[in-house]
Amino acid sequence: MKFEVLGKNGFVPTDAIRAYAEKRLMKVVSFFGPEVISEIRVVCKVYKDHHKIEVTIPAKSTVLRAEVTDPDMYTAIDKANDKLVAQIRKHKDKLKKNLEKEGIKQAYSQAFDAEQLEKEVLATQLVKNKKVELKPMTSEEAIAAMELSGHDFYVYLDHQTGRTHVVYRRDDGDYAVIETQTI
């Protein structure tokens, strides 16, 4: 398994921080197994009055992500781990239901490649370009994937129509779907 700890804003992670982050985040790996999670990326940022930890764990059908700030780096790592564990527990039934579907169970039972995410700077206004692999799924599966990723929206390929859709969380807490069509 690839475990990567990076520093930003002039911070260089020590071996002690690397070891602590790896030890703490192994709890997340234990939920799925090392054959399912092939990579963990931890970004440590230092600011004047706090530290920020960003943990990204890409998997074949979802991306687990947590972002936490705290005055202490070790406490921030603990909080990020707790946040990821809470996400997994919250969506345990949805994950279990999806794992039982044909094809998904086989994907989770063997090692897989992480989603290809690529950053490109194209213009001064565009700061990030992200490429994602669209998979056929229902809106309920897309909502579960969105909740696990920690984002407010999720782009997916609709299982019935074969068209690209976007599911998002509304300000009132409900969910909505944007359906695309060609002109």
Sequence and secondary structure as in RCSB ss.txt:
>XXXX:A:sequence
MKFEVLGKNGFVPTDAIRAYAEKRLMKVVSFFGPEVISEIRVVCKVYKDHHKIEVTIPAKSTVLRAEVTDPDMYT
AIDKANDKLVAQIRKHKDKLKKNLEKEGIKQAYSQAFDAEQLEKEVLATQLVKNKKVELKPMTSEEAIAAMELSG
HDFYVYLDHQTGRTHVVYRRDDGDYAVIETQTI
>XXXX:A:secstr
 EEEEEEETT    HHHHHHHHHHHHHHHHHH TTT  EEEEEEEE SS EEEEEEEE SS EEEEEEEESSHHH
HHHHHHHHHHHHHHHTHHHHHHHHTSTTHHHHHTS            SSS          EE HHHHHHHHHHHT
 SEEEEEETTT  EEEEEE TTS EEEEE    
